[in-house]
């Protein structure tokens, strides 16, 4: 498995997948969850157009990991 970046114009997620097709399939529900705030604010469904699916770089993986570690620490406080 590899780590893939799956992105719209404004947001992205990283997923573990065997190939780009599987990454797209796994990324769609993750992006849907990520757009929950926008759906709530607008009061309607928001279309999600995946524009990029590619292997994530080491820097992207490192930033993603750091960000999620910081979120976990904030929740503990």
N, CA, C and O atoms as a Tripos MOL2 file, in Angstrom:
@<TRIPOS>MOLECULE
protein
  308   307    77     0     0
PROTEIN
NO_CHARGES

@<TRIPOS>ATOM
      1 N           0.8310   -1.1870    0.0000 N.3       1 UNK1
      2 CA          0.0000    0.0000    0.0000 C.3       1 UNK1
      3 C           0.8720    1.2450    0.0000 C.2       1 UNK1
      4 O           1.9920    1.2580    0.5090 O.2       1 UNK1
      5 N           0.3160    2.2790   -0.5870 N.am      2 UNK2
      6 CA          0.9960    3.5680   -0.6460 C.3       2 UNK2
      7 C           0.0640    4.6350   -0.0900 C.2       2 UNK2
      8 O          -1.1420    4.4200    0.0340 O.2       2 UNK2
      9 N           0.6340    5.7820    0.2430 N.am      3 UNK3
     10 CA         -0.1610    6.9140    0.7070 C.3       3 UNK3
     11 C          -0.4430    7.8150   -0.4810 C.2       3 UNK3
     12 O           0.4660    8.2470   -1.1900 O.2       3 UNK3
     13 N          -1.7370    8.0910   -0.6840 N.am      4 UNK4
     14 CA         -2.1690    8.9390   -1.7870 C.3       4 UNK4
     15 C          -2.8050   10.2140   -1.2670 C.2       4 UNK4
     16 O          -3.4620   10.2170   -0.2270 O.2       4 UNK4
     17 N          -2.6020   11.2950   -2.0030 N.am      5 UNK5
     18 CA         -3.2730   12.5550   -1.7650 C.3       5 UNK5
     19 C          -4.4850   12.5860   -2.6820 C.2       5 UNK5
     20 O          -4.3620   12.3710   -3.8880 O.2       5 UNK5
     21 N          -5.6510   12.8540   -2.1140 N.am      6 UNK6
     22 CA         -6.8900   12.9720   -2.8800 C.3       6 UNK6
     23 C          -7.4240   14.3660   -2.5810 C.2       6 UNK6
     24 O          -7.6840   14.6920   -1.4220 O.2       6 UNK6
     25 N          -7.5920   15.2030   -3.6230 N.am      7 UNK7
     26 CA         -7.8840   16.6110   -3.3750 C.3       7 UNK7
     27 C          -8.9650   17.1840   -4.2780 C.2       7 UNK7
     28 O          -9.1370   16.7830   -5.4290 O.2       7 UNK7
     29 N          -9.6930   18.1560   -3.6950 N.am      8 UNK8
     30 CA        -10.5590   19.0440   -4.4580 C.3       8 UNK8
     31 C          -9.7340   20.3090   -4.6880 C.2       8 UNK8
     32 O          -8.5270   20.3110   -4.4490 O.2       8 UNK8
     33 N         -10.3680   21.3710   -5.1430 N.am      9 UNK9
     34 CA         -9.6250   22.6230   -5.2910 C.3       9 UNK9
     35 C          -9.1740   23.1890   -3.9510 C.2       9 UNK9
     36 O          -8.1190   23.8180   -3.8670 O.2       9 UNK9
     37 N          -9.9700   22.9710   -2.8940 N.am     10 UNK10
     38 CA         -9.7100   23.6450   -1.6270 C.3      10 UNK10
     39 C          -9.2320   22.7470   -0.4910 C.2      10 UNK10
     40 O          -8.5870   23.2290    0.4400 O.2      10 UNK10
     41 N          -9.5340   21.4540   -0.5480 N.am     11 UNK11
     42 CA         -9.2240   20.5800    0.5820 C.3      11 UNK11
     43 C          -8.6600   19.2580    0.0830 C.2      11 UNK11
     44 O          -8.8520   18.8650   -1.0680 O.2      11 UNK11
     45 N          -7.9560   18.5850    0.9910 N.am     12 UNK12
     46 CA         -7.3890   17.2940    0.6060 C.3      12 UNK12
     47 C          -7.3680   16.3430    1.7890 C.2      12 UNK12
     48 O          -7.4670   16.7530    2.9450 O.2      12 UNK12
     49 N          -7.2390   15.0690    1.4720 N.am     13 UNK13
     50 CA         -7.0520   14.0230    2.4780 C.3      13 UNK13
     51 C          -5.9380   13.1110    1.9900 C.2      13 UNK13
     52 O          -5.6390   13.0550    0.7970 O.2      13 UNK13
     53 N          -5.3320   12.4020    2.9260 N.am     14 UNK14
     54 CA         -4.3730   11.3610    2.5850 C.3      14 UNK14
     55 C          -5.0050   10.0300    2.9330 C.2      14 UNK14
     56 O          -5.6130    9.8820    3.9930 O.2      14 UNK14
     57 N          -4.8630    9.0640    2.0460 N.am     15 UNK15
     58 CA         -5.4170    7.7300    2.2700 C.3      15 UNK15
     59 C          -4.3760    6.6830    1.9040 C.2      15 UNK15
     60 O          -3.5090    6.9140    1.0610 O.2      15 UNK15
     61 N          -4.4780    5.5400    2.5450 N.am     16 UNK16
     62 CA         -3.6320    4.3920    2.2190 C.3      16 UNK16
     63 C          -4.3910    3.5360    1.2110 C.2      16 UNK16
     64 O          -5.5200    3.1210    1.4720 O.2      16 UNK16
     65 N          -3.7760    3.2720    0.0620 N.am     17 UNK17
     66 CA         -4.4500    2.5160   -0.9870 C.3      17 UNK17
     67 C          -3.4270    1.7720   -1.8410 C.2      17 UNK17
     68 O          -2.2320    2.0640   -1.8190 O.2      17 UNK17
     69 N          -3.9430    0.8010   -2.5940 N.am     18 UNK18
     70 CA         -3.0860    0.0320   -3.4950 C.3      18 UNK18
     71 C          -2.8190    0.7630   -4.8040 C.2      18 UNK18
     72 O          -1.7610    0.5970   -5.4100 O.2      18 UNK18
     73 N          -3.7900    1.5790   -5.2420 N.am     19 UNK19
     74 CA         -3.6460    2.2910   -6.5090 C.3      19 UNK19
     75 C          -4.5230    3.5430   -6.4980 C.2      19 UNK19
     76 O          -5.2430    3.7980   -5.5330 O.2      19 UNK19
     77 N          -4.4540    4.3170   -7.5770 N.am     20 UNK20
     78 CA         -5.1980    5.5750   -7.6490 C.3      20 UNK20
     79 C          -6.7040    5.3600   -7.6270 C.2      20 UNK20
     80 O          -7.4320    6.1700   -7.0530 O.2      20 UNK20
     81 N          -7.1800    4.2980   -8.2340 N.am     21 UNK21
     82 CA         -8.6170    4.0200   -8.2420 C.3      21 UNK21
     83 C          -9.1200    3.7790   -6.8260 C.2      21 UNK21
     84 O         -10.1390    4.3380   -6.4220 O.2      21 UNK21
     85 N          -8.4170    2.9580   -6.0850 N.am     22 UNK22
     86 CA         -8.8070    2.6920   -4.7030 C.3      22 UNK22
     87 C          -8.6630    3.9610   -3.8580 C.2      22 UNK22
     88 O          -9.4890    4.2100   -2.9800 O.2      22 UNK22
     89 N          -7.6420    4.7510   -4.1070 N.am     23 UNK23
     90 CA         -7.4520    6.0020   -3.3720 C.3      23 UNK23
     91 C          -8.6370    6.9350   -3.5950 C.2      23 UNK23
     92 O          -9.1180    7.5630   -2.6520 O.2      23 UNK23
     93 N          -9.1040    7.0290   -4.8160 N.am     24 UNK24
     94 CA        -10.2670    7.8690   -5.1260 C.3      24 UNK24
     95 C         -11.4990    7.3670   -4.3720 C.2      24 UNK24
     96 O         -12.2560    8.1610   -3.8140 O.2      24 UNK24
     97 N         -11.6970    6.0480   -4.3580 N.am     25 UNK25
     98 CA        -12.8470    5.4580   -3.6670 C.3      25 UNK25
     99 C         -12.7860    5.7220   -2.1650 C.2      25 UNK25
    100 O         -13.8100    6.0140   -1.5470 O.2      25 UNK25
    101 N         -11.6020    5.6240   -1.5740 N.am     26 UNK26
    102 CA        -11.4400    5.8640   -0.1420 C.3      26 UNK26
    103 C         -11.4580    7.3590    0.1890 C.2      26 UNK26
    104 O         -11.9070    7.7620    1.2620 O.2      26 UNK26
    105 N         -10.9720    8.1570   -0.7280 N.am     27 UNK27
    106 CA        -10.8940    9.5960   -0.4910 C.3      27 UNK27
    107 C         -12.2300   10.3000   -0.5300 C.2      27 UNK27
    108 O         -12.4300   11.2850    0.1810 O.2      27 UNK27
    109 N         -13.1570    9.8120   -1.3510 N.am     28 UNK28
    110 CA        -14.4590   10.4870   -1.4840 C.3      28 UNK28
    111 C         -15.1960   10.5950   -0.1470 C.2      28 UNK28
    112 O         -15.6000   11.7000    0.2160 O.2      28 UNK28
    113 N         -15.3950    9.4940    0.6120 N.am     29 UNK29
    114 CA        -16.0940    9.6520    1.8980 C.3      29 UNK29
    115 C         -15.2950   10.4800    2.9120 C.2      29 UNK29
    116 O         -15.8780   11.1760    3.7430 O.2      29 UNK29
    117 N         -13.9760   10.4040    2.8430 N.am     30 UNK30
    118 CA        -13.1550   11.2070    3.7530 C.3      30 UNK30
    119 C         -13.3140   12.6960    3.4380 C.2      30 UNK30
    120 O         -13.3890   13.5190    4.3500 O.2      30 UNK30
    121 N         -13.3660   13.0390    2.1590 N.am     31 UNK31
    122 CA        -13.5950   14.4300    1.7720 C.3      31 UNK31
    123 C         -15.0110   14.8650    2.1480 C.2      31 UNK31
    124 O         -15.2210   16.0020    2.5710 O.2      31 UNK31
    125 N         -15.9730   13.9710    1.9970 N.am     32 UNK32
    126 CA        -17.3530   14.2860    2.3840 C.3      32 UNK32
    127 C         -17.3930   14.6710    3.8610 C.2      32 UNK32
    128 O         -18.0470   15.6470    4.2270 O.2      32 UNK32
    129 N         -16.7080   13.9220    4.7010 N.am     33 UNK33
    130 CA        -16.6400   14.2460    6.1330 C.3      33 UNK33
    131 C         -15.9690   15.6010    6.3530 C.2      33 UNK33
    132 O         -16.3840   16.3750    7.2150 O.2      33 UNK33
    133 N         -14.9430   15.8750    5.5780 N.am     34 UNK34
    134 CA        -14.1890   17.1150    5.7250 C.3      34 UNK34
    135 C         -15.0290   18.3390    5.3490 C.2      34 UNK34
    136 O         -14.7880   19.4370    5.8530 O.2      34 UNK34
    137 N         -16.0000   18.1540    4.4770 N.am     35 UNK35
    138 CA        -16.8590   19.2500    4.0350 C.3      35 UNK35
    139 C         -18.1100   19.4120    4.8930 C.2      35 UNK35
    140 O         -18.9920   20.1910    4.5330 O.2      35 UNK35
    141 N         -18.2140   18.7030    6.0140 N.am     36 UNK36
    142 CA        -19.4010   18.7790    6.8790 C.3      36 UNK36
    143 C         -19.6580   20.2100    7.3520 C.2      36 UNK36
    144 O         -20.8070   20.6450    7.4190 O.2      36 UNK36
    145 N         -18.5930   20.9380    7.6790 N.am     37 UNK37
    146 CA        -18.7760   22.3170    8.1500 C.3      37 UNK37
    147 C         -19.4110   23.2000    7.0870 C.2      37 UNK37
    148 O         -20.2630   24.0320    7.3990 O.2      37 UNK37
    149 N         -19.0110   23.0300    5.8590 N.am     38 UNK38
    150 CA        -19.5530   23.8370    4.7700 C.3      38 UNK38
    151 C         -21.0100   23.4720    4.4950 C.2      38 UNK38
    152 O         -21.8380   24.3530    4.2610 O.2      38 UNK38
    153 N         -21.3250   22.1760    4.5230 N.am     39 UNK39
    154 CA        -22.7200   21.7560    4.3400 C.3      39 UNK39
    155 C         -23.6060   22.3450    5.4310 C.2      39 UNK39
    156 O         -24.7140   22.8100    5.1610 O.2      39 UNK39
    157 N         -23.1080   22.3190    6.6640 N.am     40 UNK40
    158 CA        -23.8900   22.8510    7.7770 C.3      40 UNK40
    159 C         -24.1030   24.3600    7.6230 C.2      40 UNK40
    160 O         -25.2080   24.8610    7.8330 O.2      40 UNK40
    161 N         -23.0610   25.0610    7.2610 N.am     41 UNK41
    162 CA        -23.1530   26.5170    7.1110 C.3      41 UNK41
    163 C         -24.1040   26.9100    5.9840 C.2      41 UNK41
    164 O         -24.8740   27.8600    6.1220 O.2      41 UNK41
    165 N         -24.0520   26.1800    4.8690 N.am     42 UNK42
    166 CA        -24.8910   26.5060    3.7170 C.3      42 UNK42
    167 C         -26.2820   25.9010    3.8090 C.2      42 UNK42
    168 O         -27.2110   26.3610    3.1450 O.2      42 UNK42
    169 N         -26.4250   24.8700    4.6330 N.am     43 UNK43
    170 CA        -27.7170   24.2150    4.7720 C.3      43 UNK43
    171 C         -28.1060   23.3670    3.5780 C.2      43 UNK43
    172 O         -29.2890   23.1390    3.3270 O.2      43 UNK43
    173 N         -27.1190   22.9040    2.8510 N.am     44 UNK44
    174 CA        -27.3880   22.0550    1.6810 C.3      44 UNK44
    175 C         -26.1710   21.1930    1.3780 C.2      44 UNK44
    176 O         -25.0820   21.4080    1.9090 O.2      44 UNK44
    177 N         -26.3860   20.2200    0.5170 N.am     45 UNK45
    178 CA        -25.2910   19.3500    0.0890 C.3      45 UNK45
    179 C         -24.2930   20.1530   -0.7520 C.2      45 UNK45
    180 O         -24.6780   21.0650   -1.4840 O.2      45 UNK45
    181 N         -23.0460   19.8120   -0.6410 N.am     46 UNK46
    182 CA        -21.9810   20.4850   -1.3900 C.3      46 UNK46
    183 C         -21.3500   19.4610   -2.3270 C.2      46 UNK46
    184 O         -20.8700   18.4220   -1.8740 O.2      46 UNK46
    185 N         -21.3480   19.7440   -3.6380 N.am     47 UNK47
    186 CA        -20.7220   18.7900   -4.5550 C.3      47 UNK47
    187 C         -19.2170   18.7010   -4.3060 C.2      47 UNK47
    188 O         -18.5500   19.7060   -4.0630 O.2      47 UNK47
    189 N         -18.7060   17.4860   -4.3700 N.am     48 UNK48
    190 CA        -17.2760   17.2620   -4.1670 C.3      48 UNK48
    191 C         -16.6910   16.7710   -5.4820 C.2      48 UNK48
    192 O         -16.9970   15.6740   -5.9480 O.2      48 UNK48
    193 N         -15.8510   17.6010   -6.0630 N.am     49 UNK49
    194 CA        -15.2030   17.2550   -7.3290 C.3      49 UNK49
    195 C         -13.7280   16.9730   -7.0600 C.2      49 UNK49
    196 O         -12.9370   17.8830   -6.8110 O.2      49 UNK49
    197 N         -13.3840   15.7040   -7.1170 N.am     50 UNK50
    198 CA        -11.9850   15.3160   -6.9160 C.3      50 UNK50
    199 C         -11.2040   15.7110   -8.1620 C.2      50 UNK50
    200 O         -11.5330   15.2970   -9.2740 O.2      50 UNK50
    201 N         -10.1800   16.5060   -7.9640 N.am     51 UNK51
    202 CA         -9.3820   16.9940   -9.0890 C.3      51 UNK51
    203 C          -8.0020   16.3710   -9.1540 C.2      51 UNK51
    204 O          -7.3820   16.3310  -10.2160 O.2      51 UNK51
    205 N          -7.5170   15.8820   -8.0140 N.am     52 UNK52
    206 CA         -6.1650   15.3340   -7.9770 C.3      52 UNK52
    207 C          -6.1390   14.0420   -7.1790 C.2      52 UNK52
    208 O          -6.6690   13.9700   -6.0710 O.2      52 UNK52
    209 N          -5.5210   13.0310   -7.7510 N.am     53 UNK53
    210 CA         -5.2200   11.7860   -7.0420 C.3      53 UNK53
    211 C          -3.8020   11.4170   -7.4480 C.2      53 UNK53
    212 O          -3.5240   11.1440   -8.6160 O.2      53 UNK53
    213 N          -2.9100   11.4120   -6.4610 N.am     54 UNK54
    214 CA         -1.5130   11.0760   -6.7480 C.3      54 UNK54
    215 C          -0.8520   10.6170   -5.4620 C.2      54 UNK54
    216 O          -1.3830   10.8130   -4.3690 O.2      54 UNK54
    217 N           0.3080   10.0060   -5.6060 N.am     55 UNK55
    218 CA          1.0600    9.6090   -4.4190 C.3      55 UNK55
    219 C           1.4630   10.8560   -3.6380 C.2      55 UNK55
    220 O           1.9020   11.8510   -4.2140 O.2      55 UNK55
    221 N           1.3060   10.7860   -2.3270 N.am     56 UNK56
    222 CA          1.6850   11.9050   -1.4640 C.3      56 UNK56
    223 C           3.2020   11.9580   -1.3240 C.2      56 UNK56
    224 O           3.8780   10.9300   -1.3390 O.2      56 UNK56
    225 N           3.7190   13.1650   -1.1890 N.am     57 UNK57
    226 CA          5.1540   13.3340   -0.9520 C.3      57 UNK57
    227 C           5.4480   13.1130    0.5310 C.2      57 UNK57
    228 O           4.5370   13.1250    1.3590 O.2      57 UNK57
    229 N           6.6960   12.9170    0.8500 N.am     58 UNK58
    230 CA          7.0950   12.7560    2.2540 C.3      58 UNK58
    231 C           6.7370   13.9960    3.0680 C.2      58 UNK58
    232 O           6.2870   13.8830    4.2090 O.2      58 UNK58
    233 N           6.9350   15.1800    2.4840 N.am     59 UNK59
    234 CA          6.5910   16.4220    3.1880 C.3      59 UNK59
    235 C           5.0970   16.4960    3.4820 C.2      59 UNK59
    236 O           4.7060   16.9170    4.5710 O.2      59 UNK59
    237 N           4.2640   16.0980    2.5360 N.am     60 UNK60
    238 CA          2.8130   16.1100    2.7490 C.3      60 UNK60
    239 C           2.4070   15.1320    3.8500 C.2      60 UNK60
    240 O           1.5560   15.4420    4.6830 O.2      60 UNK60
    241 N           3.0130   13.9680    3.8450 N.am     61 UNK61
    242 CA          2.7150   12.9660    4.8740 C.3      61 UNK61
    243 C           3.1450   13.4810    6.2420 C.2      61 UNK61
    244 O           2.4200   13.3230    7.2250 O.2      61 UNK61
    245 N           4.3170   14.0930    6.3050 N.am     62 UNK62
    246 CA          4.8210   14.6350    7.5640 C.3      62 UNK62
    247 C           3.9060   15.7420    8.0900 C.2      62 UNK62
    248 O           3.5840   15.7660    9.2780 O.2      62 UNK62
    249 N           3.4870   16.6540    7.2190 N.am     63 UNK63
    250 CA          2.5900   17.7390    7.6230 C.3      63 UNK63
    251 C           1.2470   17.1850    8.0910 C.2      63 UNK63
    252 O           0.7100   17.6410    9.1000 O.2      63 UNK63
    253 N           0.7060   16.2170    7.3740 N.am     64 UNK64
    254 CA         -0.5730   15.5840    7.7270 C.3      64 UNK64
    255 C          -0.4790   14.9430    9.1200 C.2      64 UNK64
    256 O          -1.3720   15.1080    9.9510 O.2      64 UNK64
    257 N           0.6010   14.2220    9.3540 N.am     65 UNK65
    258 CA          0.8030   13.5550   10.6410 C.3      65 UNK65
    259 C           0.9150   14.5730   11.7620 C.2      65 UNK65
    260 O           0.2840   14.4190   12.8080 O.2      65 UNK65
    261 N           1.7070   15.6060   11.5540 N.am     66 UNK66
    262 CA          1.8680   16.6530   12.5590 C.3      66 UNK66
    263 C           0.5300   17.3160   12.8710 C.2      66 UNK66
    264 O           0.1910   17.5140   14.0380 O.2      66 UNK66
    265 N          -0.2180   17.6530   11.8470 N.am     67 UNK67
    266 CA         -1.5100   18.3210   12.0230 C.3      67 UNK67
    267 C          -2.4550   17.4670   12.8650 C.2      67 UNK67
    268 O          -3.1060   17.9750   13.7780 O.2      67 UNK67
    269 N          -2.5320   16.1840   12.5630 N.am     68 UNK68
    270 CA         -3.4300   15.3050   13.3070 C.3      68 UNK68
    271 C          -2.9470   15.0650   14.7420 C.2      68 UNK68
    272 O          -3.7620   14.8730   15.6450 O.2      68 UNK68
    273 N          -1.6510   15.0770   14.9500 N.am     69 UNK69
    274 CA         -1.1220   14.9870   16.3160 C.3      69 UNK69
    275 C          -1.5100   16.2260   17.1240 C.2      69 UNK69
    276 O          -1.8680   16.1140   18.2970 O.2      69 UNK69
    277 N          -1.4400   17.4050   16.5050 N.am     70 UNK70
    278 CA         -1.8290   18.6440   17.1830 C.3      70 UNK70
    279 C          -3.3240   18.6390   17.5100 C.2      70 UNK70
    280 O          -3.7180   19.0690   18.5940 O.2      70 UNK70
    281 N          -4.1470   18.1630   16.5970 N.am     71 UNK71
    282 CA         -5.5870   18.0740   16.8580 C.3      71 UNK71
    283 C          -5.8750   17.1390   18.0240 C.2      71 UNK71
    284 O          -6.7290   17.4310   18.8620 O.2      71 UNK71
    285 N          -5.1710   16.0270   18.0800 N.am     72 UNK72
    286 CA         -5.3650   15.0680   19.1710 C.3      72 UNK72
    287 C          -4.9640   15.6880   20.5080 C.2      72 UNK72
    288 O          -5.6360   15.4720   21.5170 O.2      72 UNK72
    289 N          -3.8840   16.4500   20.5210 N.am     73 UNK73
    290 CA         -3.4510   17.1080   21.7620 C.3      73 UNK73
    291 C          -4.4740   18.1380   22.2260 C.2      73 UNK73
    292 O          -4.7550   18.2430   23.4200 O.2      73 UNK73
    293 N          -5.0330   18.8970   21.2840 N.am     74 UNK74
    294 CA         -6.0440   19.8970   21.6330 C.3      74 UNK74
    295 C          -7.2760   19.2390   22.2460 C.2      74 UNK74
    296 O          -7.8640   19.7830   23.1800 O.2      74 UNK74
    297 N          -7.6650   18.1000   21.7450 N.am     75 UNK75
    298 CA         -8.8370   17.3960   22.2700 C.3      75 UNK75
    299 C          -8.6010   16.8910   23.6860 C.2      75 UNK75
    300 O          -9.5440   16.7670   24.4670 O.2      75 UNK75
    301 N          -7.3520   16.5990   24.0220 N.am     76 UNK76
    302 CA         -7.0190   16.1060   25.3540 C.3      76 UNK76
    303 C          -7.0630   17.2140   26.4010 C.2      76 UNK76
    304 O          -7.2330   16.9360   27.5880 O.2      76 UNK76
    305 N          -6.9160   18.4440   25.9820 N.am     77 UNK77
    306 CA         -6.8680   19.5730   26.9310 C.3      77 UNK77
    307 C          -8.2440   19.9920   27.3760 C.2      77 UNK77
    308 O          -8.3790   20.9230   28.1700 O.2      77 UNK77
@<TRIPOS>BOND
     1     1     2 1
     2     2     3 1
     3     3     4 2
     4     3     5 am
     5     5     6 1
     6     6     7 1
     7     7     8 2
     8     7     9 am
     9     9    10 1
    10    10    11 1
    11    11    12 2
    12    11    13 am
    13    13    14 1
    14    14    15 1
    15    15    16 2
    16    15    17 am
    17    17    18 1
    18    18    19 1
    19    19    20 2
    20    19    21 am
    21    21    22 1
    22    22    23 1
    23    23    24 2
    24    23    25 am
    25    25    26 1
    26    26    27 1
    27    27    28 2
    28    27    29 am
    29    29    30 1
    30    30    31 1
    31    31    32 2
    32    31    33 am
    33    33    34 1
    34    34    35 1
    35    35    36 2
    36    35    37 am
    37    37    38 1
    38    38    39 1
    39    39    40 2
    40    39    41 am
    41    41    42 1
    42    42    43 1
    43    43    44 2
    44    43    45 am
    45    45    46 1
    46    46    47 1
    47    47    48 2
    48    47    49 am
    49    49    50 1
    50    50    51 1
    51    51    52 2
    52    51    53 am
    53    53    54 1
    54    54    55 1
    55    55    56 2
    56    55    57 am
    57    57    58 1
    58    58    59 1
    59    59    60 2
    60    59    61 am
    61    61    62 1
    62    62    63 1
    63    63    64 2
    64    63    65 am
    65    65    66 1
    66    66    67 1
    67    67    68 2
    68    67    69 am
    69    69    70 1
    70    70    71 1
    71    71    72 2
    72    71    73 am
    73    73    74 1
    74    74    75 1
    75    75    76 2
    76    75    77 am
    77    77    78 1
    78    78    79 1
    79    79    80 2
    80    79    81 am
    81    81    82 1
    82    82    83 1
    83    83    84 2
    84    83    85 am
    85    85    86 1
    86    86    87 1
    87    87    88 2
    88    87    89 am
    89    89    90 1
    90    90    91 1
    91    91    92 2
    92    91    93 am
    93    93    94 1
    94    94    95 1
    95    95    96 2
    96    95    97 am
    97    97    98 1
    98    98    99 1
    99    99   100 2
   100    99   101 am
   101   101   102 1
   102   102   103 1
   103   103   104 2
   104   103   105 am
   105   105   106 1
   106   106   107 1
   107   107   108 2
   108   107   109 am
   109   109   110 1
   110   110   111 1
   111   111   112 2
   112   111   113 am
   113   113   114 1
   114   114   115 1
   115   115   116 2
   116   115   117 am
   117   117   118 1
   118   118   119 1
   119   119   120 2
   120   119   121 am
   121   121   122 1
   122   122   123 1
   123   123   124 2
   124   123   125 am
   125   125   126 1
   126   126   127 1
   127   127   128 2
   128   127   129 am
   129   129   130 1
   130   130   131 1
   131   131   132 2
   132   131   133 am
   133   133   134 1
   134   134   135 1
   135   135   136 2
   136   135   137 am
   137   137   138 1
   138   138   139 1
   139   139   140 2
   140   139   141 am
   141   141   142 1
   142   142   143 1
   143   143   144 2
   144   143   145 am
   145   145   146 1
   146   146   147 1
   147   147   148 2
   148   147   149 am
   149   149   150 1
   150   150   151 1
   151   151   152 2
   152   151   153 am
   153   153   154 1
   154   154   155 1
   155   155   156 2
   156   155   157 am
   157   157   158 1
   158   158   159 1
   159   159   160 2
   160   159   161 am
   161   161   162 1
   162   162   163 1
   163   163   164 2
   164   163   165 am
   165   165   166 1
   166   166   167 1
   167   167   168 2
   168   167   169 am
   169   169   170 1
   170   170   171 1
   171   171   172 2
   172   171   173 am
   173   173   174 1
   174   174   175 1
   175   175   176 2
   176   175   177 am
   177   177   178 1
   178   178   179 1
   179   179   180 2
   180   179   181 am
   181   181   182 1
   182   182   183 1
   183   183   184 2
   184   183   185 am
   185   185   186 1
   186   186   187 1
   187   187   188 2
   188   187   189 am
   189   189   190 1
   190   190   191 1
   191   191   192 2
   192   191   193 am
   193   193   194 1
   194   194   195 1
   195   195   196 2
   196   195   197 am
   197   197   198 1
   198   198   199 1
   199   199   200 2
   200   199   201 am
   201   201   202 1
   202   202   203 1
   203   203   204 2
   204   203   205 am
   205   205   206 1
   206   206   207 1
   207   207   208 2
   208   207   209 am
   209   209   210 1
   210   210   211 1
   211   211   212 2
   212   211   213 am
   213   213   214 1
   214   214   215 1
   215   215   216 2
   216   215   217 am
   217   217   218 1
   218   218   219 1
   219   219   220 2
   220   219   221 am
   221   221   222 1
   222   222   223 1
   223   223   224 2
   224   223   225 am
   225   225   226 1
   226   226   227 1
   227   227   228 2
   228   227   229 am
   229   229   230 1
   230   230   231 1
   231   231   232 2
   232   231   233 am
   233   233   234 1
   234   234   235 1
   235   235   236 2
   236   235   237 am
   237   237   238 1
   238   238   239 1
   239   239   240 2
   240   239   241 am
   241   241   242 1
   242   242   243 1
   243   243   244 2
   244   243   245 am
   245   245   246 1
   246   246   247 1
   247   247   248 2
   248   247   249 am
   249   249   250 1
   250   250   251 1
   251   251   252 2
   252   251   253 am
   253   253   254 1
   254   254   255 1
   255   255   256 2
   256   255   257 am
   257   257   258 1
   258   258   259 1
   259   259   260 2
   260   259   261 am
   261   261   262 1
   262   262   263 1
   263   263   264 2
   264   263   265 am
   265   265   266 1
   266   266   267 1
   267   267   268 2
   268   267   269 am
   269   269   270 1
   270   270   271 1
   271   271   272 2
   272   271   273 am
   273   273   274 1
   274   274   275 1
   275   275   276 2
   276   275   277 am
   277   277   278 1
   278   278   279 1
   279   279   280 2
   280   279   281 am
   281   281   282 1
   282   282   283 1
   283   283   284 2
   284   283   285 am
   285   285   286 1
   286   286   287 1
   287   287   288 2
   288   287   289 am
   289   289   290 1
   290   290   291 1
   291   291   292 2
   292   291   293 am
   293   293   294 1
   294   294   295 1
   295   295   296 2
   296   295   297 am
   297   297   298 1
   298   298   299 1
   299   299   300 2
   300   299   301 am
   301   301   302 1
   302   302   303 1
   303   303   304 2
   304   303   305 am
   305   305   306 1
   306   306   307 1
   307   307   308 2
@<TRIPOS>SUBSTRUCTURE
     1 UNK1         2 RESIDUE 1 A UNK
     2 UNK2         6 RESIDUE 1 A UNK
     3 UNK3        10 RESIDUE 1 A UNK
     4 UNK4        14 RESIDUE 1 A UNK
     5 UNK5        18 RESIDUE 1 A UNK
     6 UNK6        22 RESIDUE 1 A UNK
     7 UNK7        26 RESIDUE 1 A UNK
     8 UNK8        30 RESIDUE 1 A UNK
     9 UNK9        34 RESIDUE 1 A UNK
    10 UNK10       38 RESIDUE 1 A UNK
    11 UNK11       42 RESIDUE 1 A UNK
    12 UNK12       46 RESIDUE 1 A UNK
    13 UNK13       50 RESIDUE 1 A UNK
    14 UNK14       54 RESIDUE 1 A UNK
    15 UNK15       58 RESIDUE 1 A UNK
    16 UNK16       62 RESIDUE 1 A UNK
    17 UNK17       66 RESIDUE 1 A UNK
    18 UNK18       70 RESIDUE 1 A UNK
    19 UNK19       74 RESIDUE 1 A UNK
    20 UNK20       78 RESIDUE 1 A UNK
    21 UNK21       82 RESIDUE 1 A UNK
    22 UNK22       86 RESIDUE 1 A UNK
    23 UNK23       90 RESIDUE 1 A UNK
    24 UNK24       94 RESIDUE 1 A UNK
    25 UNK25       98 RESIDUE 1 A UNK
    26 UNK26      102 RESIDUE 1 A UNK
    27 UNK27      106 RESIDUE 1 A UNK
    28 UNK28      110 RESIDUE 1 A UNK
    29 UNK29      114 RESIDUE 1 A UNK
    30 UNK30      118 RESIDUE 1 A UNK
    31 UNK31      122 RESIDUE 1 A UNK
    32 UNK32      126 RESIDUE 1 A UNK
    33 UNK33      130 RESIDUE 1 A UNK
    34 UNK34      134 RESIDUE 1 A UNK
    35 UNK35      138 RESIDUE 1 A UNK
    36 UNK36      142 RESIDUE 1 A UNK
    37 UNK37      146 RESIDUE 1 A UNK
    38 UNK38      150 RESIDUE 1 A UNK
    39 UNK39      154 RESIDUE 1 A UNK
    40 UNK40      158 RESIDUE 1 A UNK
    41 UNK41      162 RESIDUE 1 A UNK
    42 UNK42      166 RESIDUE 1 A UNK
    43 UNK43      170 RESIDUE 1 A UNK
    44 UNK44      174 RESIDUE 1 A UNK
    45 UNK45      178 RESIDUE 1 A UNK
    46 UNK46      182 RESIDUE 1 A UNK
    47 UNK47      186 RESIDUE 1 A UNK
    48 UNK48      190 RESIDUE 1 A UNK
    49 UNK49      194 RESIDUE 1 A UNK
    50 UNK50      198 RESIDUE 1 A UNK
    51 UNK51      202 RESIDUE 1 A UNK
    52 UNK52      206 RESIDUE 1 A UNK
    53 UNK53      210 RESIDUE 1 A UNK
    54 UNK54      214 RESIDUE 1 A UNK
    55 UNK55      218 RESIDUE 1 A UNK
    56 UNK56      222 RESIDUE 1 A UNK
    57 UNK57      226 RESIDUE 1 A UNK
    58 UNK58      230 RESIDUE 1 A UNK
    59 UNK59      234 RESIDUE 1 A UNK
    60 UNK60      238 RESIDUE 1 A UNK
    61 UNK61      242 RESIDUE 1 A UNK
    62 UNK62      246 RESIDUE 1 A UNK
    63 UNK63      250 RESIDUE 1 A UNK
    64 UNK64      254 RESIDUE 1 A UNK
    65 UNK65      258 RESIDUE 1 A UNK
    66 UNK66      262 RESIDUE 1 A UNK
    67 UNK67      266 RESIDUE 1 A UNK
    68 UNK68      270 RESIDUE 1 A UNK
    69 UNK69      274 RESIDUE 1 A UNK
    70 UNK70      278 RESIDUE 1 A UNK
    71 UNK71      282 RESIDUE 1 A UNK
    72 UNK72      286 RESIDUE 1 A UNK
    73 UNK73      290 RESIDUE 1 A UNK
    74 UNK74      294 RESIDUE 1 A UNK
    75 UNK75      298 RESIDUE 1 A UNK
    76 UNK76      302 RESIDUE 1 A UNK
    77 UNK77      306 RESIDUE 1 A UNK
